[in-house]
Amino acid sequence: MNAETKYSKISKNKVCDILHSNYILLGEDLTAADRLLLKPLEIGRDVGEEKKVPWEAEPKDRFYFVGVVLFILGTVNTLPGSFLANANEYWMYKLRNTSLDHDDPNNRPFLQKNFATFQSFAIILPMIVMYFIAAFVGHKIRPKTKALIFLCPIILIFFVHTLLVNVNTDGVQLAFFFFTSITLVVLSVVTGIGAVGCLTLASSFPSNYTKCFLVGQGLAGIFTSVIRIISIASAPSTVDAAFIYFVTGTVTMAIGTVLFVMASKTPFFRYHLRDIDAETKRKVNSIGAILRAVQQFWKVLLLNVIGIIFPIASIVNLVVSEYKGTGNTWGDWYFVTVATFLIPAICEITGKLLATLIDKDYPWWFLYIGILIKSLLLGPMIFFSNAQPRSHTPVVFKHDWQYIIIMILNSLWGAYLGNVLMLKLIRLIPKDKLDLLISVDLLFAGLVAIATAPLGLIIVAML
């Protein structure tokens, strides 16, 4: 039977499906003539590339290049939030009491005290809207496109903030605050698009590649903290240190974007995302489909509610060293970066690594107890650390080493449970439902975060 007879009774799409499933049509190997006949059909679905290639077997990932890029993508995926939070001294400088010649933790103006809470509003609210939209139509955009929609605007945002570092905004602090909030809104919108896309993309690869992405997410905090320390050590002033810091962040995002584009051109990358076009052709998700997803995975969604009960982000940026204002280099310059960001970041990636090495499928009750311990025990312990200004409640954990131990436990335990839950989620959810469930999961997390954000203002007022 010749090739023309073979394929005359079967549709082109059916031939594509058979080839992509690595089955041999009619139980026969394809001959050279068969391949020549099939070439004009351009069989081989891809991520929107014009040139389509048929794969009979998984291509090799030379030098584990795609794995390395997924690790870097995980890092740059969480870098913006970590990066901006780590610039705490810079924001405090820009919003300081300009009538004083030094930063007095006990005499902070309203914007300085509540910057982290307002920052949460600017980030979470637009992100909720994007997650809501993504739950319905997120699968219509290819993960690769979502990743690029996220990466490119972030480079521009970082570049603009780099230019603003050397602009004197002392007389227009409110305008600077609003502009910063607008950039955070833009960052939130593109993150709402890109976060789901990056995770969906990473989960399309073998599990060891997905783990590379998840571990890479934990590296962002360490990277930004180290860069922050280097910039402080290299520059004599807050402004100069911030300039070095933002330049480094801009270059890092640009390099990560270029490497991602290069990886997306490789046969290995295209092979594992070859069925994405079929996903984009699915109908828009209905409210019924979303409600069924909620009903099926309510245990995961409830964990998000428990995990964000206590908004520690409103407090940690106010914690200062016991040596603050004494002329001590550690207390005045390095404490916040090291104790609040670097050490927790190291613990976070350690927790993620432990979760990938000890990939254990814990029962749900274990995860619930673990999250409750983190939220209801460690959160209040941070509240009673040396957060300033303070006039209503006592400081129970007065020493730097006590605060550091609390942050170690909070970050290590939280990261471990977070990665265990994510790996459990990926195992439970069918591939064709992963995009929807991640969108719904992030939407619920955002709703809980925005609902508890006002607690940040209350908690700061209670200090």
C-alpha positions, -999 to +999 in steps of 0.1 A: +000+000+000+016+033-011+016+065+009-011+082-011-036+053-006-027+052+031-035+089+038-063+094+013-089+080+038-078+100+068-079+136+076-049+158+080-057+165+116-060+128+124-026+122+109-013+150+131-028+135+162-014+101+154+021+113+148+021+135+178+011+106+200+041+088+187+020+060+171+028+044+138+000+048+114-015+014+105+012-003+124+038+004+097+070+024+099+070+055+078+092+051+047+112+079+031+084+083+005+059+087+033+080+114+049+084+132+016+046+131+011+039+144+046+064+172+045+040+197+027+014+190+054+037+208+079+028+183+106+040+191+142+022+215+163+042+241+181+040+273+202+031+294+172+063+290+152+059+293+115+081+264+108+066+232+121+086+201+128+074+164+132+089+147+162+091+109+165+110+110+198+119+136+224+148+158+213+178+162+236+182+192+258+218+200+251+238+210+281+205+210+301+200+245+286+162+245+289+165+233+325+189+261+334+166+287+317+136+274+335+155+279+368+163+314+357+127+320+346+116+309+381+140+335+395+129+364+373+093+354+377+094+363+414+122+388+412+101+420+407+082+416+440+113+406+459+134+433+443+111+462+452+105+449+487+142+446+493+147+483+484+131+491+518+157+516+529+154+534+495+116+538+499+120+549+535+146+575+524+123+588+496+093+591+520+113+602+551+106+632+574+126+658+555+127+681+584+151+657+602+187+651+591+184+614+599+158+586+598+141+584+632+121+551+635+101+568+663+091+598+642+080+583+608+054+601+587+021+584+576+033+574+541+065+559+555+048+539+582+021+525+559+040+522+526+040+484+527+003+482+533-005+506+504+020+487+483+000+455+490-032+473+478-016+485+446-003+450+438-031+427+449-062+445+436-052+446+399-038+411+402-071+398+414-088+413+383-063+397+361-066+363+378-104+366+374-101+372+337-075+345+334-098+319+350-122+324+320-099+331+291-063+325+303-059+293+283-065+313+251-030+329+254+000+306+250+022+303+280+052+316+261+033+347+251+022+352+287+058+349+299+069+376+274+040+399+283+053+397+319+090+400+312+092+429+288+072+455+308+091+447+339+123+457+322+108+491+314+095+496+350+129+488+364+145+512+339+121+540+349+128+536+386+165+535+378+162+570+363+141+582+392+167+573+418+188+604+412+158+627+410+152+648+441+116+641+451+117+656+486+093+684+476+069+661+458+068+630+480+031+625+475+036+626+437+064+601+439+043+579+461+014+579+435+038+573+406+054+544+424+019+530+431+010+533+394+041+513+384+032+487+410-003+485+394+013+479+360+036+453+375+006+437+391-013+435+359+015+419+339+023+396+368-013+385+368-009+375+332+026+360+334+025+342+367+000+316+356+017+313+322+052+307+336+040+280+359+018+264+333+048+265+309+071+249+335+047+222+343+046+211+306+081+197+310+092+166+329+090+169+367+127+176+372+124+206+350+093+218+369+113+215+401+141+236+385+115+264+380+101+261+416+136+261+431+145+291+409+116+310+424+133+307+458+165+322+445+150+356+438+151+367+474+187+356+479+198+373+447+181+406+454+194+406+490+230+399+479+228+426+453+214+450+479+243+442+503+268+447+475+253+480+465+253+493+501+289+483+506+299+498+473+282+532+476+285+559+503+249+570+502+214+556+500+208+571+466+241+557+450+234+523+465+198+523+451+212+533+416+235+503+415+208+481+428+182+491+402+207+490+373+216+454+383+179+445+384+172+459+350+201+441+334+192+408+351+156+410+338+169+418+303+193+388+303+166+365+316+143+376+288+169+370+261+178+335+275+141+326+276+136+336+240+167+315+230+154+285+249+120+288+233+136+282+199+151+249+208+136+216+196+133+203+232+113+233+243+090+232+213+085+194+216+071+197+252+049+226+243+037+211+210+001+206+221-004+241+234-023+252+202-050+226+210-054+242+245-058+277+231-087+264+208-107+253+238-139+272+246-139+300+271-143+286+306-178+290+319-188+300+354-200+264+359-165+251+351-149+275+375-174+265+403-167+228+396-130+235+399-137+253+433-158+224+444-132+198+434-102+216+449-116+235+478-090+220+502-063+238+483-082+271+482-089+269+519-052+266+526-047+299+509-072+315+533-054+301+563-020+310+550-027+348+547-047+354+579-019+374+595-004+401+571+032+401+583+043+422+552+029+453+569+052+448+599+085+434+587+095+466+569+092+485+602+114+461+623+147+478+632+178+466+649+183+470+686+214+490+676+196+514+653+207+550+657+238+542+677+263+546+649+266+508+646+271+498+609+252+465+613+222+483+630+221+513+607+229+498+573+228+460+571+202+447+596+171+451+575+186+436+543+202+407+561+176+399+588+144+407+570+153+397+535+186+377+530+183+351+558+146+344+551+154+341+514+181+315+521+157+297+543+130+299+516+152+283+489+163+257+515+127+249+522+119+245+485+150+223+480+139+201+509+104+198+494+119+187+460+144+162+476+119+149+501+089+148+476+064+133+500+027+134+495+015+145+529-022+141+539-043+173+539-046+174+577-008+177+580-007+207+556-036+224+575-018+221+608+015+232+593-001+264+578-020+272+610+013+270+630+029+294+606+000+319+606-012+319+641+021+314+660+049+328+640+030+358+626+022+373+660+058+366+671+069+390+644+044+415+656+060+415+690+095+420+676+112+454+674+088+471+649+088+509+652+072+534+658+054+518+688+032+532+715+005+507+724+021+472+727+054+461+742+084+447+724+087+411+736+115+400+713+139+428+718+171+413+704+182+410+668+190+373+672+154+365+684+139+382+654+163+364+630+153+330+645+116+338+641+121+348+605+142+316+598+113+294+611+087+314+593+105+313+559+118+277+561+085+262+572+064+283+548+086+276+517+086+239+525+049+236+528+043+259+498+064+237+475+049+205+489+014+219+482+024+230+446+039+196+438+007+179+452-014+202+431+005+194+399+001+157+406-036+159+412-047+182+384-050+170+348-027+189+324-057+203+305-071+217+338-039+230+352-041+265+338-077+269+351-069+256+385-038+277+390-058+308+379-086+300+404-061+292+431-043+325+426-076+344+424-087+331+458-053+339+473-056+374+459-092+378+473-080+367+507-050+390+505-071+421+496-097+412+522-070+410+549-049+440+536-068+465+558-057+445+588-022+458+579-033+494+587-050+482+619-019+461+630+005+491+624-019+513+644-018+487+672+020+488+675 
